[in-house]
Amino acid sequence: MSNKPNPRKRPANMADVGRATKKVRDEAIRYTSVIFLSTLCDKEQADAEIIRRVWNEVNELSDSISQGYVSVSDLADTLKKEYGINI
């Protein structure tokens, strides 16, 4: 066996790592959203209007987080204190 590196393989750079990280993060967000909204439909009998309203509120809250008006840790603390939900 030779210890020569495969000339067709190139090492991953930071851009590759960044793209992979973004892909995994986007997929996790998508899965979580699908599970959450499907649960509202199936278990809480939410109709299309409620689902759309919740989805719009989720998007608005996401924008607030992106703009720095609120943080995810603040929201998690509120859920824990007020509802006993530990995420």
Phi and psi restraints in degrees (range 20) as a CNS / XPLOR table:
assign (resid 1 and name C) (resid 2 and name N)
       (resid 2 and name CA) (resid 2 and name C) 1.0 -99.8 20.0 2
assign (resid 2 and name N) (resid 2 and name CA)
       (resid 2 and name C) (resid 3 and name N) 1.0 145.0 20.0 2
assign (resid 2 and name C) (resid 3 and name N)
       (resid 3 and name CA) (resid 3 and name C) 1.0 -93.9 20.0 2
assign (resid 3 and name N) (resid 3 and name CA)
       (resid 3 and name C) (resid 4 and name N) 1.0 17.0 20.0 2
assign (resid 3 and name C) (resid 4 and name N)
       (resid 4 and name CA) (resid 4 and name C) 1.0 -75.5 20.0 2
assign (resid 4 and name N) (resid 4 and name CA)
       (resid 4 and name C) (resid 5 and name N) 1.0 140.0 20.0 2
assign (resid 4 and name C) (resid 5 and name N)
       (resid 5 and name CA) (resid 5 and name C) 1.0 -72.4 20.0 2
assign (resid 5 and name N) (resid 5 and name CA)
       (resid 5 and name C) (resid 6 and name N) 1.0 149.4 20.0 2
assign (resid 5 and name C) (resid 6 and name N)
       (resid 6 and name CA) (resid 6 and name C) 1.0 -67.5 20.0 2
assign (resid 6 and name N) (resid 6 and name CA)
       (resid 6 and name C) (resid 7 and name N) 1.0 121.1 20.0 2
assign (resid 6 and name C) (resid 7 and name N)
       (resid 7 and name CA) (resid 7 and name C) 1.0 -69.2 20.0 2
assign (resid 7 and name N) (resid 7 and name CA)
       (resid 7 and name C) (resid 8 and name N) 1.0 -16.8 20.0 2
assign (resid 7 and name C) (resid 8 and name N)
       (resid 8 and name CA) (resid 8 and name C) 1.0 -84.5 20.0 2
assign (resid 8 and name N) (resid 8 and name CA)
       (resid 8 and name C) (resid 9 and name N) 1.0 -16.7 20.0 2
assign (resid 8 and name C) (resid 9 and name N)
       (resid 9 and name CA) (resid 9 and name C) 1.0 -89.2 20.0 2
assign (resid 9 and name N) (resid 9 and name CA)
       (resid 9 and name C) (resid 10 and name N) 1.0 136.8 20.0 2
assign (resid 9 and name C) (resid 10 and name N)
       (resid 10 and name CA) (resid 10 and name C) 1.0 -118.7 20.0 2
assign (resid 10 and name N) (resid 10 and name CA)
       (resid 10 and name C) (resid 11 and name N) 1.0 143.1 20.0 2
assign (resid 10 and name C) (resid 11 and name N)
       (resid 11 and name CA) (resid 11 and name C) 1.0 -67.6 20.0 2
assign (resid 11 and name N) (resid 11 and name CA)
       (resid 11 and name C) (resid 12 and name N) 1.0 149.7 20.0 2
assign (resid 11 and name C) (resid 12 and name N)
       (resid 12 and name CA) (resid 12 and name C) 1.0 -70.7 20.0 2
assign (resid 12 and name N) (resid 12 and name CA)
       (resid 12 and name C) (resid 13 and name N) 1.0 141.1 20.0 2
assign (resid 12 and name C) (resid 13 and name N)
       (resid 13 and name CA) (resid 13 and name C) 1.0 -109.4 20.0 2
assign (resid 13 and name N) (resid 13 and name CA)
       (resid 13 and name C) (resid 14 and name N) 1.0 179.8 20.0 2
assign (resid 13 and name C) (resid 14 and name N)
       (resid 14 and name CA) (resid 14 and name C) 1.0 -64.2 20.0 2
assign (resid 14 and name N) (resid 14 and name CA)
       (resid 14 and name C) (resid 15 and name N) 1.0 -32.0 20.0 2
assign (resid 14 and name C) (resid 15 and name N)
       (resid 15 and name CA) (resid 15 and name C) 1.0 -64.6 20.0 2
assign (resid 15 and name N) (resid 15 and name CA)
       (resid 15 and name C) (resid 16 and name N) 1.0 -39.8 20.0 2
assign (resid 15 and name C) (resid 16 and name N)
       (resid 16 and name CA) (resid 16 and name C) 1.0 -63.2 20.0 2
assign (resid 16 and name N) (resid 16 and name CA)
       (resid 16 and name C) (resid 17 and name N) 1.0 -44.0 20.0 2
assign (resid 16 and name C) (resid 17 and name N)
       (resid 17 and name CA) (resid 17 and name C) 1.0 -63.5 20.0 2
assign (resid 17 and name N) (resid 17 and name CA)
       (resid 17 and name C) (resid 18 and name N) 1.0 -42.1 20.0 2
assign (resid 17 and name C) (resid 18 and name N)
       (resid 18 and name CA) (resid 18 and name C) 1.0 -62.3 20.0 2
assign (resid 18 and name N) (resid 18 and name CA)
       (resid 18 and name C) (resid 19 and name N) 1.0 -43.3 20.0 2
assign (resid 18 and name C) (resid 19 and name N)
       (resid 19 and name CA) (resid 19 and name C) 1.0 -64.2 20.0 2
assign (resid 19 and name N) (resid 19 and name CA)
       (resid 19 and name C) (resid 20 and name N) 1.0 -41.7 20.0 2
assign (resid 19 and name C) (resid 20 and name N)
       (resid 20 and name CA) (resid 20 and name C) 1.0 -65.0 20.0 2
assign (resid 20 and name N) (resid 20 and name CA)
       (resid 20 and name C) (resid 21 and name N) 1.0 -40.8 20.0 2
assign (resid 20 and name C) (resid 21 and name N)
       (resid 21 and name CA) (resid 21 and name C) 1.0 -63.3 20.0 2
assign (resid 21 and name N) (resid 21 and name CA)
       (resid 21 and name C) (resid 22 and name N) 1.0 -45.4 20.0 2
assign (resid 21 and name C) (resid 22 and name N)
       (resid 22 and name CA) (resid 22 and name C) 1.0 -62.5 20.0 2
assign (resid 22 and name N) (resid 22 and name CA)
       (resid 22 and name C) (resid 23 and name N) 1.0 -41.4 20.0 2
assign (resid 22 and name C) (resid 23 and name N)
       (resid 23 and name CA) (resid 23 and name C) 1.0 -61.8 20.0 2
assign (resid 23 and name N) (resid 23 and name CA)
       (resid 23 and name C) (resid 24 and name N) 1.0 -45.4 20.0 2
assign (resid 23 and name C) (resid 24 and name N)
       (resid 24 and name CA) (resid 24 and name C) 1.0 -65.5 20.0 2
assign (resid 24 and name N) (resid 24 and name CA)
       (resid 24 and name C) (resid 25 and name N) 1.0 -43.1 20.0 2
assign (resid 24 and name C) (resid 25 and name N)
       (resid 25 and name CA) (resid 25 and name C) 1.0 -62.9 20.0 2
assign (resid 25 and name N) (resid 25 and name CA)
       (resid 25 and name C) (resid 26 and name N) 1.0 -46.1 20.0 2
assign (resid 25 and name C) (resid 26 and name N)
       (resid 26 and name CA) (resid 26 and name C) 1.0 -62.4 20.0 2
assign (resid 26 and name N) (resid 26 and name CA)
       (resid 26 and name C) (resid 27 and name N) 1.0 -39.3 20.0 2
assign (resid 26 and name C) (resid 27 and name N)
       (resid 27 and name CA) (resid 27 and name C) 1.0 -66.4 20.0 2
assign (resid 27 and name N) (resid 27 and name CA)
       (resid 27 and name C) (resid 28 and name N) 1.0 -41.2 20.0 2
assign (resid 27 and name C) (resid 28 and name N)
       (resid 28 and name CA) (resid 28 and name C) 1.0 -63.7 20.0 2
assign (resid 28 and name N) (resid 28 and name CA)
       (resid 28 and name C) (resid 29 and name N) 1.0 -41.8 20.0 2
assign (resid 28 and name C) (resid 29 and name N)
       (resid 29 and name CA) (resid 29 and name C) 1.0 -64.1 20.0 2
assign (resid 29 and name N) (resid 29 and name CA)
       (resid 29 and name C) (resid 30 and name N) 1.0 -42.3 20.0 2
assign (resid 29 and name C) (resid 30 and name N)
       (resid 30 and name CA) (resid 30 and name C) 1.0 -62.0 20.0 2
assign (resid 30 and name N) (resid 30 and name CA)
       (resid 30 and name C) (resid 31 and name N) 1.0 -47.6 20.0 2
assign (resid 30 and name C) (resid 31 and name N)
       (resid 31 and name CA) (resid 31 and name C) 1.0 -59.4 20.0 2
assign (resid 31 and name N) (resid 31 and name CA)
       (resid 31 and name C) (resid 32 and name N) 1.0 -45.6 20.0 2
assign (resid 31 and name C) (resid 32 and name N)
       (resid 32 and name CA) (resid 32 and name C) 1.0 -62.2 20.0 2
assign (resid 32 and name N) (resid 32 and name CA)
       (resid 32 and name C) (resid 33 and name N) 1.0 -42.4 20.0 2
assign (resid 32 and name C) (resid 33 and name N)
       (resid 33 and name CA) (resid 33 and name C) 1.0 -63.8 20.0 2
assign (resid 33 and name N) (resid 33 and name CA)
       (resid 33 and name C) (resid 34 and name N) 1.0 -44.1 20.0 2
assign (resid 33 and name C) (resid 34 and name N)
       (resid 34 and name CA) (resid 34 and name C) 1.0 -62.1 20.0 2
assign (resid 34 and name N) (resid 34 and name CA)
       (resid 34 and name C) (resid 35 and name N) 1.0 -45.3 20.0 2
assign (resid 34 and name C) (resid 35 and name N)
       (resid 35 and name CA) (resid 35 and name C) 1.0 -62.2 20.0 2
assign (resid 35 and name N) (resid 35 and name CA)
       (resid 35 and name C) (resid 36 and name N) 1.0 -46.9 20.0 2
assign (resid 35 and name C) (resid 36 and name N)
       (resid 36 and name CA) (resid 36 and name C) 1.0 -62.3 20.0 2
assign (resid 36 and name N) (resid 36 and name CA)
       (resid 36 and name C) (resid 37 and name N) 1.0 -51.2 20.0 2
assign (resid 36 and name C) (resid 37 and name N)
       (resid 37 and name CA) (resid 37 and name C) 1.0 -68.8 20.0 2
assign (resid 37 and name N) (resid 37 and name CA)
       (resid 37 and name C) (resid 38 and name N) 1.0 -35.6 20.0 2
assign (resid 37 and name C) (resid 38 and name N)
       (resid 38 and name CA) (resid 38 and name C) 1.0 -65.2 20.0 2
assign (resid 38 and name N) (resid 38 and name CA)
       (resid 38 and name C) (resid 39 and name N) 1.0 -37.4 20.0 2
assign (resid 38 and name C) (resid 39 and name N)
       (resid 39 and name CA) (resid 39 and name C) 1.0 -64.5 20.0 2
assign (resid 39 and name N) (resid 39 and name CA)
       (resid 39 and name C) (resid 40 and name N) 1.0 -42.0 20.0 2
assign (resid 39 and name C) (resid 40 and name N)
       (resid 40 and name CA) (resid 40 and name C) 1.0 -59.5 20.0 2
assign (resid 40 and name N) (resid 40 and name CA)
       (resid 40 and name C) (resid 41 and name N) 1.0 -42.2 20.0 2
assign (resid 40 and name C) (resid 41 and name N)
       (resid 41 and name CA) (resid 41 and name C) 1.0 -66.9 20.0 2
assign (resid 41 and name N) (resid 41 and name CA)
       (resid 41 and name C) (resid 42 and name N) 1.0 -51.4 20.0 2
assign (resid 41 and name C) (resid 42 and name N)
       (resid 42 and name CA) (resid 42 and name C) 1.0 -76.3 20.0 2
assign (resid 42 and name N) (resid 42 and name CA)
       (resid 42 and name C) (resid 43 and name N) 1.0 -42.0 20.0 2
assign (resid 42 and name C) (resid 43 and name N)
       (resid 43 and name CA) (resid 43 and name C) 1.0 -99.2 20.0 2
assign (resid 43 and name N) (resid 43 and name CA)
       (resid 43 and name C) (resid 44 and name N) 1.0 -25.6 20.0 2
assign (resid 43 and name C) (resid 44 and name N)
       (resid 44 and name CA) (resid 44 and name C) 1.0 -112.3 20.0 2
assign (resid 44 and name N) (resid 44 and name CA)
       (resid 44 and name C) (resid 45 and name N) 1.0 5.5 20.0 2
assign (resid 44 and name C) (resid 45 and name N)
       (resid 45 and name CA) (resid 45 and name C) 1.0 51.8 20.0 2
assign (resid 45 and name N) (resid 45 and name CA)
       (resid 45 and name C) (resid 46 and name N) 1.0 37.8 20.0 2
assign (resid 45 and name C) (resid 46 and name N)
       (resid 46 and name CA) (resid 46 and name C) 1.0 -70.2 20.0 2
assign (resid 46 and name N) (resid 46 and name CA)
       (resid 46 and name C) (resid 47 and name N) 1.0 134.0 20.0 2
assign (resid 46 and name C) (resid 47 and name N)
       (resid 47 and name CA) (resid 47 and name C) 1.0 -87.1 20.0 2
assign (resid 47 and name N) (resid 47 and name CA)
       (resid 47 and name C) (resid 48 and name N) 1.0 179.3 20.0 2
assign (resid 47 and name C) (resid 48 and name N)
       (resid 48 and name CA) (resid 48 and name C) 1.0 -59.9 20.0 2
assign (resid 48 and name N) (resid 48 and name CA)
       (resid 48 and name C) (resid 49 and name N) 1.0 -38.1 20.0 2
assign (resid 48 and name C) (resid 49 and name N)
       (resid 49 and name CA) (resid 49 and name C) 1.0 -63.9 20.0 2
assign (resid 49 and name N) (resid 49 and name CA)
       (resid 49 and name C) (resid 50 and name N) 1.0 -43.9 20.0 2
assign (resid 49 and name C) (resid 50 and name N)
       (resid 50 and name CA) (resid 50 and name C) 1.0 -65.4 20.0 2
assign (resid 50 and name N) (resid 50 and name CA)
       (resid 50 and name C) (resid 51 and name N) 1.0 -44.0 20.0 2
assign (resid 50 and name C) (resid 51 and name N)
       (resid 51 and name CA) (resid 51 and name C) 1.0 -60.7 20.0 2
assign (resid 51 and name N) (resid 51 and name CA)
       (resid 51 and name C) (resid 52 and name N) 1.0 -44.9 20.0 2
assign (resid 51 and name C) (resid 52 and name N)
       (resid 52 and name CA) (resid 52 and name C) 1.0 -63.9 20.0 2
assign (resid 52 and name N) (resid 52 and name CA)
       (resid 52 and name C) (resid 53 and name N) 1.0 -40.8 20.0 2
assign (resid 52 and name C) (resid 53 and name N)
       (resid 53 and name CA) (resid 53 and name C) 1.0 -64.3 20.0 2
assign (resid 53 and name N) (resid 53 and name CA)
       (resid 53 and name C) (resid 54 and name N) 1.0 -43.6 20.0 2
assign (resid 53 and name C) (resid 54 and name N)
       (resid 54 and name CA) (resid 54 and name C) 1.0 -62.8 20.0 2
assign (resid 54 and name N) (resid 54 and name CA)
       (resid 54 and name C) (resid 55 and name N) 1.0 -44.4 20.0 2
assign (resid 54 and name C) (resid 55 and name N)
       (resid 55 and name CA) (resid 55 and name C) 1.0 -61.3 20.0 2
assign (resid 55 and name N) (resid 55 and name CA)
       (resid 55 and name C) (resid 56 and name N) 1.0 -41.7 20.0 2
assign (resid 55 and name C) (resid 56 and name N)
       (resid 56 and name CA) (resid 56 and name C) 1.0 -64.1 20.0 2
assign (resid 56 and name N) (resid 56 and name CA)
       (resid 56 and name C) (resid 57 and name N) 1.0 -40.1 20.0 2
assign (resid 56 and name C) (resid 57 and name N)
       (resid 57 and name CA) (resid 57 and name C) 1.0 -65.6 20.0 2
assign (resid 57 and name N) (resid 57 and name CA)
       (resid 57 and name C) (resid 58 and name N) 1.0 -39.1 20.0 2
assign (resid 57 and name C) (resid 58 and name N)
       (resid 58 and name CA) (resid 58 and name C) 1.0 -61.4 20.0 2
assign (resid 58 and name N) (resid 58 and name CA)
       (resid 58 and name C) (resid 59 and name N) 1.0 -43.9 20.0 2
assign (resid 58 and name C) (resid 59 and name N)
       (resid 59 and name CA) (resid 59 and name C) 1.0 -64.7 20.0 2
assign (resid 59 and name N) (resid 59 and name CA)
       (resid 59 and name C) (resid 60 and name N) 1.0 -40.2 20.0 2
assign (resid 59 and name C) (resid 60 and name N)
       (resid 60 and name CA) (resid 60 and name C) 1.0 -64.7 20.0 2
assign (resid 60 and name N) (resid 60 and name CA)
       (resid 60 and name C) (resid 61 and name N) 1.0 -41.8 20.0 2
assign (resid 60 and name C) (resid 61 and name N)
       (resid 61 and name CA) (resid 61 and name C) 1.0 -65.6 20.0 2
assign (resid 61 and name N) (resid 61 and name CA)
       (resid 61 and name C) (resid 62 and name N) 1.0 -37.6 20.0 2
assign (resid 61 and name C) (resid 62 and name N)
       (resid 62 and name CA) (resid 62 and name C) 1.0 -61.2 20.0 2
assign (resid 62 and name N) (resid 62 and name CA)
       (resid 62 and name C) (resid 63 and name N) 1.0 -41.0 20.0 2
assign (resid 62 and name C) (resid 63 and name N)
       (resid 63 and name CA) (resid 63 and name C) 1.0 -63.6 20.0 2
assign (resid 63 and name N) (resid 63 and name CA)
       (resid 63 and name C) (resid 64 and name N) 1.0 -40.4 20.0 2
assign (resid 63 and name C) (resid 64 and name N)
       (resid 64 and name CA) (resid 64 and name C) 1.0 -62.2 20.0 2
assign (resid 64 and name N) (resid 64 and name CA)
       (resid 64 and name C) (resid 65 and name N) 1.0 -37.9 20.0 2
assign (resid 64 and name C) (resid 65 and name N)
       (resid 65 and name CA) (resid 65 and name C) 1.0 -67.0 20.0 2
assign (resid 65 and name N) (resid 65 and name CA)
       (resid 65 and name C) (resid 66 and name N) 1.0 -45.5 20.0 2
assign (resid 65 and name C) (resid 66 and name N)
       (resid 66 and name CA) (resid 66 and name C) 1.0 -60.7 20.0 2
assign (resid 66 and name N) (resid 66 and name CA)
       (resid 66 and name C) (resid 67 and name N) 1.0 -35.6 20.0 2
assign (resid 66 and name C) (resid 67 and name N)
       (resid 67 and name CA) (resid 67 and name C) 1.0 -86.2 20.0 2
assign (resid 67 and name N) (resid 67 and name CA)
       (resid 67 and name C) (resid 68 and name N) 1.0 -3.4 20.0 2
assign (resid 67 and name C) (resid 68 and name N)
       (resid 68 and name CA) (resid 68 and name C) 1.0 85.4 20.0 2
assign (resid 68 and name N) (resid 68 and name CA)
       (resid 68 and name C) (resid 69 and name N) 1.0 12.5 20.0 2
assign (resid 68 and name C) (resid 69 and name N)
       (resid 69 and name CA) (resid 69 and name C) 1.0 -73.2 20.0 2
assign (resid 69 and name N) (resid 69 and name CA)
       (resid 69 and name C) (resid 70 and name N) 1.0 -29.4 20.0 2
assign (resid 69 and name C) (resid 70 and name N)
       (resid 70 and name CA) (resid 70 and name C) 1.0 -147.4 20.0 2
assign (resid 70 and name N) (resid 70 and name CA)
       (resid 70 and name C) (resid 71 and name N) 1.0 154.6 20.0 2
assign (resid 70 and name C) (resid 71 and name N)
       (resid 71 and name CA) (resid 71 and name C) 1.0 -113.2 20.0 2
assign (resid 71 and name N) (resid 71 and name CA)
       (resid 71 and name C) (resid 72 and name N) 1.0 157.6 20.0 2
assign (resid 71 and name C) (resid 72 and name N)
       (resid 72 and name CA) (resid 72 and name C) 1.0 -62.9 20.0 2
assign (resid 72 and name N) (resid 72 and name CA)
       (resid 72 and name C) (resid 73 and name N) 1.0 -38.4 20.0 2
assign (resid 72 and name C) (resid 73 and name N)
       (resid 73 and name CA) (resid 73 and name C) 1.0 -65.7 20.0 2
assign (resid 73 and name N) (resid 73 and name CA)
       (resid 73 and name C) (resid 74 and name N) 1.0 -35.7 20.0 2
assign (resid 73 and name C) (resid 74 and name N)
       (resid 74 and name CA) (resid 74 and name C) 1.0 -62.6 20.0 2
assign (resid 74 and name N) (resid 74 and name CA)
       (resid 74 and name C) (resid 75 and name N) 1.0 -44.6 20.0 2
assign (resid 74 and name C) (resid 75 and name N)
       (resid 75 and name CA) (resid 75 and name C) 1.0 -64.6 20.0 2
assign (resid 75 and name N) (resid 75 and name CA)
       (resid 75 and name C) (resid 76 and name N) 1.0 -41.4 20.0 2
assign (resid 75 and name C) (resid 76 and name N)
       (resid 76 and name CA) (resid 76 and name C) 1.0 -64.0 20.0 2
assign (resid 76 and name N) (resid 76 and name CA)
       (resid 76 and name C) (resid 77 and name N) 1.0 -40.5 20.0 2
assign (resid 76 and name C) (resid 77 and name N)
       (resid 77 and name CA) (resid 77 and name C) 1.0 -62.6 20.0 2
assign (resid 77 and name N) (resid 77 and name CA)
       (resid 77 and name C) (resid 78 and name N) 1.0 -41.9 20.0 2
assign (resid 77 and name C) (resid 78 and name N)
       (resid 78 and name CA) (resid 78 and name C) 1.0 -63.0 20.0 2
assign (resid 78 and name N) (resid 78 and name CA)
       (resid 78 and name C) (resid 79 and name N) 1.0 -44.5 20.0 2
assign (resid 78 and name C) (resid 79 and name N)
       (resid 79 and name CA) (resid 79 and name C) 1.0 -61.0 20.0 2
assign (resid 79 and name N) (resid 79 and name CA)
       (resid 79 and name C) (resid 80 and name N) 1.0 -39.4 20.0 2
assign (resid 79 and name C) (resid 80 and name N)
       (resid 80 and name CA) (resid 80 and name C) 1.0 -68.5 20.0 2
assign (resid 80 and name N) (resid 80 and name CA)
       (resid 80 and name C) (resid 81 and name N) 1.0 -47.1 20.0 2
assign (resid 80 and name C) (resid 81 and name N)
       (resid 81 and name CA) (resid 81 and name C) 1.0 -69.3 20.0 2
assign (resid 81 and name N) (resid 81 and name CA)
       (resid 81 and name C) (resid 82 and name N) 1.0 -44.9 20.0 2
assign (resid 81 and name C) (resid 82 and name N)
       (resid 82 and name CA) (resid 82 and name C) 1.0 -88.4 20.0 2
assign (resid 82 and name N) (resid 82 and name CA)
       (resid 82 and name C) (resid 83 and name N) 1.0 -26.7 20.0 2
assign (resid 82 and name C) (resid 83 and name N)
       (resid 83 and name CA) (resid 83 and name C) 1.0 -125.4 20.0 2
assign (resid 83 and name N) (resid 83 and name CA)
       (resid 83 and name C) (resid 84 and name N) 1.0 -4.5 20.0 2
assign (resid 83 and name C) (resid 84 and name N)
       (resid 84 and name CA) (resid 84 and name C) 1.0 71.3 20.0 2
assign (resid 84 and name N) (resid 84 and name CA)
       (resid 84 and name C) (resid 85 and name N) 1.0 22.4 20.0 2
assign (resid 84 and name C) (resid 85 and name N)
       (resid 85 and name CA) (resid 85 and name C) 1.0 -100.6 20.0 2
assign (resid 85 and name N) (resid 85 and name CA)
       (resid 85 and name C) (resid 86 and name N) 1.0 116.5 20.0 2
assign (resid 85 and name C) (resid 86 and name N)
       (resid 86 and name CA) (resid 86 and name C) 1.0 -105.0 20.0 2
assign (resid 86 and name N) (resid 86 and name CA)
       (resid 86 and name C) (resid 87 and name N) 1.0 110.2 20.0 2
